[in-house]
């Protein structure tokens, strides 16, 4: 598991019709050496806009009607959970009642550890955040917002918050333990996934975004590193550190460079449309083994995003290519997910023809991949991390304790 688990980032985007790209991708199941190595996985640092000097004074294109295509609320269906506009009461669980096991991931604020409740044997992934680091990196608001949002949401394809706790030095979030490990790791091991394999995962992300957007929550940080695989082979979205309640638009610049939407780079305000853009990027990366906009330098990535030209390898099937094009549209009034039908435009696209959305929601469809698991407490699908020997100091606050009501 990467450090991302503790992140606490007019015209359509189309391929050149005369150049569908090469046919040099390896077969499905062939690991891609070095794929994704240049990606900045630490999205704690906000990403700034491109300056004119960085672009050699090349003017940026405008995005038409940027305030009108922020994402609509689609009609509800019988496979959606009921909306919860109030926060759930999250039980407080003293960390002393748990046996801490292997570290599942590390980051700037702390680490995630496997934990077993001593009395019941129930298992969790406990996100342990150092208060001093949260304060030093000015992430208090992000952490409190993450906890607030996690108390409002409950969805089968989201890593749900179960319990909480704090002491003088740490904040603790007890999350569902997702035994299959990171989607990122499996994707890198395989190189790329098949069309049907990708469709299965993309449908679950679509379901998540439809649910979150009905609550006016924008996720803003979709990428393979923030997706886990459960024991049944279904997805679980994790890390809500940059999720935010947004009714129209916000101006915070954040995200992973390869996944940033053009309206974020232009600093004109962004809303729910950024999530649909990132879905398009994820579908492309899952099918091809690399994102459509890729460069060793962040500014180079930003320039590619603004230019909006995508080269599709021939292995991308026509229907998948069509949906990607509809999601990677710079004009928000034409981007799928942002128009009057909301998520229904995505769900009704011909790439998803024949998919039973209700059966998917209820785990009734066979998963294309089941992660190997030795037993319920296995951590075999996560990387190994050394234990921390750092001595953590008590935090010093400039005023009132901001975590008083955590």
Secondary structure, 3 states (H helix, E strand, C coil): CCHHHHCCCCCECCECCCCCCCCCCCCCCCCCCCCCCCCCCCCCCCCCCCCCCCCCCCCCCCCCCCCCCCCCCCCCCCCCCCCCCCCCCCEECCHHHEEEEEEEEECCCEEEEEEEECCCCCEEEEEEEEHHHHHHCCCHHHHHHHHHHHHHCCCCCECCEEEEEECCCEEEEEECCCCCCEHHHHHHHHCCCCHHHHHHHHHHHHHHHHHHHHCCEECCCCCHHHEEECCCCCEEECCCCCCEECCCCECCCCCCHHHCCHHHHCCCCECCHHHHHHHHHHHHHHHHCCCCCCCCCHHHHHHHHHHCCECCCCCCCHHHHHHHHHHCECCCCCCCCCCCCCHHHHHCCHHHCCCCHHHHHCCCCCCCCCCCCCCCCCCCCCCCCCCCCCCCCCCCCCCCCCCCCC
